[in-house]
Amino acid sequence: MGKWAETRKAYFGGSDSQRKKESMKSRVLPILFNTKMVQEILGGRKTTTRRVMKPQPLYYTGRRYIFADDCCPKKWEDCDNIIKTYHYQPGDILYIRETWAFMKCIDCDGDYAQGLQPCYDFQAIEYDDGDSISDGCFVYRADCKAPERIVWRPSIHMPKQAARIWLKVTDVRVERLQDMNGQDILREGVNCHVHPEAHYFEGNQKMMFAELWDSTIGKTDLESYGWEANPFVWVIEFERCRKPEEL
């Protein structure tokens, strides 16, 4: 490398500059959703999700979250600092892990035999399935016409290669679970189909969401994290986006 090239690299493209550029890139992270919520996201009805905050604060003073000394590894003081500790941050790109399967391609120009959905990108994919690699297509439980004919794989085991839904995080905040109103619940993809101006809209919405929320919490954790416990939760707002070009 010539002297000018070295000087130019130092000023315009040195290692520090490169690290800064890389640090500015959006992180790409997985997020789990069940089949019903995937359907709501695909339909454009779900733009928010809530996740239990762990460990739970003992209480919030209005400025500080107070934790028990024996359950919190460090002092999280004001709201800005506590949000910076969360796994997901505004600007992150998330790919949804959903219930899925991998099938050998039969006819990618039309439906599968027996009424199954065709693959989405109409491209054969090489996928390492234990002892063998075969050409095939990814299919998804959320919109398959004949789900009973497929051996489905858990969402947590879905590889990034199979991801078809990408989200960009637009906001992260902390709330108590029961602070949400009927419109917040609509953004969670839950709709009681009552007119929003009806006096019982709020109650019906909360009743439906409470039932859904409790169904996702293990029985042993209901007392701590169920609807009635009114736990602190992370509120993640997102919007659909394209798959990053570099992936």
Secondary structure, 3 states (H helix, E strand, C coil): CCHHHHHHHHHHCCHHHHHHHHHHCCCEEEEECCHHHHHHHHCCCECEEEEECCCCCCEECCCCEECCCCCCCCCCCCHHHHHHCCCCCCCCEEEEECCEEEEECCCCCCCCHHHCCCCCCCCCEEEEECCEEEEEEEEEHHHCCCHHHCCCECHHHCCHHHCCCEEEEEEEEEEEHHHCCHHHHHHECCCCCCCCCCCCHHHHHHHHHHHHHHHCCCHHHHHHHCHHHCCEEEEEEEEEECCCCCC
